[in-house]
Amino acid sequence: MKRYNGYFDHTLLKADATEKEILQICEEAKKYEFYAICVNACYISFAKKQLIDSKVKIASVIGFPLGACGTETKVFETKWACSQGAEEIDMVIAVGALKDGRLDFVREDIRKVVETAKQSNAIVKVILETCLLNDTEIVIGCHLAEEAGAAFVKTSTGFSSGGATVHHVELMKKTVGSSMQIKASGGIRTLETMKKMIEAGADRIGASASVAILKENEEKDS
């Protein structure tokens, strides 16, 4: 049986998430040996206490879910999240600025978050929100993230009009090659969908259905 555990950022970002639910995803992440959990910043320190004796990393979101706050706000959020224990930062780009063609602004927005995260040895995943972009804009967004020093490009927040698609992951992989990694997220709820994303080039999967997907994989191999 192929082990998919290490692909997952086990995710809980809904507004009404409770401490009890955060505890549950931490326990699941330890049990199933997921790569990371991804939580809103207010839960980082709580999650860190639950994961202190595990290898599970903590990711948190910045400028989430719209990406429309000022760069200085994203920088402050990043610094604070890292101070709480975040090891990975998933930031949303300034989508409107990209669509406007204000590419220098978008690049600088990413670069300042990357530089702030690096001060705490954290990496940055850049959320493009691909459902709001055409193919040309996705390619440009990938190049800007690479130029700004980010480690990953990521498809989606999961809070907009659509999530990850095979086409978008393939396009992102074709654009960045081996120079960056790719995280597919948003709407990945089945084993078949996850496998398609990995085959298309995804290095990481963001999902709230991680446990259900692994159980489906175990059932198919039993």
Summary of the structure (lengths in Angstrom):
residues: 222
radius of gyration: 16.3
end to end distance: 9.2
largest distance: 52.6
contacts: 792
relative contact order: 0.14
helix: 50%
strand: 17%
